[in-house]
Amino acid sequence: MSVEIKIPAVGESITEGTIARWLKSNGAFVRANEPVCEVETDKATTEVMAPAGGRLTIGVKEGQKVAIGAVIGQIEEGAPPAAPPSMPPPSPAAKRDGNMQAPAAKPQSASEPLLSPAARQLAATEGIEPSQLTGSGRGGRIMKEDVLAHLQQRGERGRDRGERRERMTPIRARIAERLLAAQQAAAILTTFNEADMSAIMALRTKYKESFQKKHGVGLGFMSFFVRAAIEALRAFPAVNASIDGNDIVYHEYYDIGVAVSTEKGLMVPVLRNAEQMSFAAIEKGIADLAQKARENKITVADLQGGTFTITNGGIFGSLLSTPILNPPQSAILGMHAIQKRPIAVDDQVVIRPMMYLALSYDHRLIDGKEAVSFLVRIKECLESPERLLLEV
């Protein structure tokens, strides 16, 4: 009996996706509920599970667009065939008489690396042995990109003025579309300030071991920034609002988006009701969402909504930047690298760990005074973190 493999619904606004890659080859035997392929939409990557156990027949090639609910393959239910019985070794007489049968083709060893169809074809074309390649895919699977990287290292590609063309993934295309729309639809301005991170760094040094031991998660900088942002958003509600036609929608909750960099592009999963979360809950929530995003397990629900976003270019070494709004939000906070710099404190020049802060905002809704005051409020909370506990 054949069972159809269909593209599952992944969100109300998602109508189509692209077959990113098949995790099983055509004709392979799969188990029920085993991942068989990955489908990319403009928001996330989703694994499609086998609806039954049996032999897989692939109906749609990698890179092809498909509608939600479309049939992309079949599974012929049944168990895999039993392995053929091993043949006894030929007798010396058989060898002398020349009656020995030709040996069977060598089966693929379980230890041999697994290649995607595109990687196998390219490796064969270029004469590359799979054992020379290192896989970056799930479970060590060798992808086409791994073969290209090997060729470039070997000097057979990328010489002189070479170039190659690749189609944008749905996620990258959606990112490009949203960023361009944000710049065209909003009056974006950016204001800057800087914060002395000495107090937070001292707190983390003093309590990081006990915090880790009690909560099972590290005490990072992001929890301080999320709490500081919430305090500033409470003081300046317009920064937490959005424009809907001719209306201003004031959100009385604080769903904070935290930008996460993945191989497929930037994603912004959302911490829901962050105002109700402790420092430990914020750290755990961010760690869980970041792991899901990097393992392609993020869902559309994890990415939807959000009233304010924080992005940290400092982890890549950025000293200063102007972040772009995440529509329909009206503001985004940019963190940057911490750098020791000389500053004046009580008329004395001292060396302190400083971070530049950037707030990009929609000037249609937020006035310059509000934006500057908002950023000053964040600076105050970071430089005196006891304010976050006392809410003063």
Secondary structure by P-SEA (a helix, b strand, c coil): cbbbbbbccccccccccccccccccccccccccccccccccccbbbbbbcccccbbbbcccccccccccccccccccccccccccccccccaaaaaacccccccccccccccccccaaaaaaaaaacccccccccccccccccaaaaaaaaaaacccccccccccccccaaaaaaaaaaaaaaaccbbbbbbccccaaaaaaaaaacaaaaaaaccccccaaaaaaaaaaaaaaacccccccccccbbbbbcccbbbbbbbccccbbbbbbcccccccaaaaaaaaaaaaaaaaaccccccccccccbbbbbcccccccbbbbbbcccccbbbbbbbbbbbbbbcccbbbbcbbbbbbbbbccccccaaaaaaaaaaaaaaaaccccccccc
